Amino acid sequence: MIDRKHKLPLTRQAEVLKLSRSGLYYRHQPVSAADLAVMARIDRLHLDHPFAGSRMLRDMLNAEGVEIGREHVRTLMKKMGIEALYRRPNTSKPASGHKIYPYLLRDLKVDRPNQVWATDITYIQMARGFVYLVVVLDWYSRRVLSWRVSITLEVEPCLEAVEEALAKYGKPEIFNSDQGSQFTSTDFTGLLLKHGIQISMDGKGAWRDNVFVERLWRSVKYEEVYLKAYDSVSEARASIGRYLEDFYNGKRPHSSLDRKPPDQAYFEHQTQVTAA
């Protein structure tokens, strides 16, 4: 789709095609079919057993007849952008040059849309490769406000998703993320601070701190990704987009929302506030 010889700048081509700019300069490193199969299995095991680290995942894979060592599992987990979800000591120590912000949502009553937004990024398997999905979620209504499918774990698609949500829906009071390097980068936190948004970050590896996004990943994967075998990035993007926007936001009922879909919970509350 991108024509490097075209007179239109690459960044403008990406904007027109709604592609992440980071993908313009990324050269995909091929992953063997064997590793892709193991990564697909790790993804399911991680979703079902989020507390499992590289040692436990190695043992689970070995028990299934997969010959693999702990270091190889660790390498694949890093490529997938996943880690065991549990609290660790010294979680407040930031990465080099990255500030870690405190978690602001504990005991906070979230009772309206745009009070708290959250974000995360996850691995998405395809028939012969993989991509990553990042979303911005409204904490109150569980509504996916924006999303991006990307071929890298870089910050750019995360920034694009936040910028789109801000342009369409205003701004939240608090924005929550994990401590991934994309979200602790000065580019990402600077964007939030520029808009006067309070920044909240999970305890490292503490899945309950961002539980609604973790529940979204389970829904996306079991109701969409694991039922498909995307042949291309464009097919993955289109199919995931239909799931998120048409089904998850528009039709899927949530027990915590009185069986309402996120769209209804989000816009109904907004209408009530306007009427009042």
N, C-alpha and C positions, 0 to 999 in steps of 0.2 A: 504493500500500500504506500509506503514511503518511497519517494523518488529522489535520490540524492543528487540527481543531475538537474532537477527542476529549479527554475529561478525563484520559486517561493521558498523562503527560509524553512529549514527543517522544523524549527519550533512552531512556526505557523502551520505547517502541514500536520504536525502532531495535534495542535489545537483544533483544527478543522475536523480531523479524524477521531478526536476524543481519545487520543493515545497519550500515555505517560511520556513526558519528555526524556525521562531517564532511559527509556528503552531505545532511544535513537543512537546512543553511544555504547550500548552494551553488546558485547559479542558473546553469544550463548556458548557455554562450555558443555559439550555433550556428556550425558550421564548414561552409563550402560543400562541395558534392559534389566539386568539382574539387580542393579542398585535401585532402579525405578520400582521394581516389584517389592523390594524390601522397604522402600520408603512408603509405598502405599500401605503396606502392612503396619509399619510403625505409626502411620497417621491414625489408623483405626485403633491400635492398641493405646496410643496416647489419649485419644478421645474417650475411650472406655476406662483407662487407668491413668489419669493425669498426674498422679503422684509417682509414676514409674520413671526412674532415671535410666541412664545408659546401661548400668549393670543389670537392672531388672529386665529391661527390654531385651538385652542380649540373652538372658536366661529364657525369657518367653519365646524368643525366636528360635533358640537352640532346641527348646522342647517341641517346637513345631517342625523340626528337621532342617532349619535354616542354619548353615554353618557360617557364623559371623562372630567377630571379636568385639570387645567393648569399644576399642578405639574407632573401629569402623562405624559402629552404631552412633558414637558421639559425633563423628564427622557428618554423618547423614542427618542427625538431629540439628546440627548447626546449619546445614544447607537448607533444611526445612524451616528453620527459625523457631524451633520448639525447645522447651526445657521442662524438667520435672517441676510440678507446681506444689511447692511447699515453702513454708517460711524458713529463712536461714538467718544465722547471726550476721551482724554487720551489714544489714540491708540498706542502711542509710549512706553507705560509702559510695560516692558517685564515680562514674567512669571518668577517665582523664578528660578534663575540660567540660564535662557535662554536669549540670546541677540537678540534683534529685529533689523534687518537691514533696511535701508531706501529703499523706492521704487525708482528704477532707470529708469523705462521705460516711465515715463511721458514725452511727446514731443520727445521721441527718435525715429528716423527713423530706422525701422528695414527693411533692404533691401537685406538680404542674409541668407541662411541657416547657422545654427550653430553660429549665432550672439547671439540669445537669446533662451534658453530653459525654459520651464515652467513645473510645476508638480502640481498635486492635487490628492485627494483621495475621493471616493464617495461610497455611500451605494448601493448595488445591491440586489434586492429581488430574492428569489428562491421560489419554490413551498411550501417548509416547513422550511424555514430558510432564512438566508441572508449571504452575504459575502461583501467584500470591494474591489474596483478596484482602483489601483494607476497607473498613466501613467506619462511618460516623453514625452513632446510635443515640437517639433521645432516650434517656434513662427512664423517664416516667412512662412513656407510651410504648417503648420498645421499637419505635419506628426507625427504620434505616433512612437517614436523611441524605446520605450520599455514599458512594462506594467507588472503588477503582480495582481493576484487575491489572496486575503488573507482572513483568518477568524478572523483576529484581526486588530485593529487600531494602532498597534505598529510600531516602526520606521524600523524594519528589512526589510519588503518587499519594503519600500521606498528606502532604501539603495541599495537593490539588483537591483531595476529598474534603478537607476542612474548608478551603476557600470556597468550594461550591456550596457547602452547607451554610456558611456564613452569608453568602450572596443570596441564597434562597429563603432562609428562615431567620435571619437576624443573628443574634449571638446568645450563648448560654451564660449563666452566671458562673458555672464551674465546668471545667473540661477535665475528664479523667482518662488516664492511659496507664499502661504498664511502664516499666523502666527500660524498654527496648531502646537501642541507640537511635532509632528513627525519632522517637518521641522525646528523648532527652536532649536532642541536638538543639543548638542555639537557633537554627532556622525555624524549627517547629515551635519551641517555646516562645521565640521572639514574635511569631505570628500571633499567638494567643495573647501575649502581653500587650502587643500593639493595639489589640481590640479591647483591652481592659478586662480580660477573662481570668478568673482565678484558676490556677493549675493544681490539679490533684494527681498523684501517682500511686499506684498499687505498691504494697510491700513486694519486694522481689520474689517472684514465683508464687504469690498468694492469689490463687484463682478466685477466691470468694470476693476479693476487692473489686473485681470487674465481672461479676457473675453473670450479668445479663448478656454481655458479649459472648462469654463462654457458652451460654445456652443457645445463642444465635448460631454459633459455629456448629453445634450439634445438629440443629435443625437444618442448616444449609447442607451439611455433608450427608446426613441420612436421608433427607427428603429430596435432594437435588444431585449433589456431586457423585455419591456412590452409586446412583442409578444411571449415570451417564458415562460415556467414554469420549470426552471431547477430542476431536481430531486436530484442532487448531486453537490458538489463543483467541482468535475472533469468535469462534464457536463457543468457547468457554465464557467469554465476556457477554455474548448475546443471551446464552441460556441462563447464566447466573443472574443477569439483569432482569430477565423475565420473572425468575423465581422471586427475587427480592422485591421488585416493584409491583408486580401483578398479584403474586400469591402471598408472600410473607407479609408485606405491608397492607395489601388490599383485601385479602380473604381469610388468612389463617387466624382462627380465634385463639385467644390467650386466656387461660383460666384466671390469671391474676388481673385481667382487665375485664372481668365479668363476661368473658367469652367474646369480647369485641376484638376485631383486628386492629393492629397499630394505627392505621390511617384514621379509623373512626375515633379511637381514644385521643389521638393527637389533635385532630381538627375539631372534634366535638367540644373539647375543653377550651380551645381557642375561641370558638363561636360563643360559648357561654360567657367568657370573660369580656368579649366585645359587647355582647348584649347587656351585660351588667353595667 
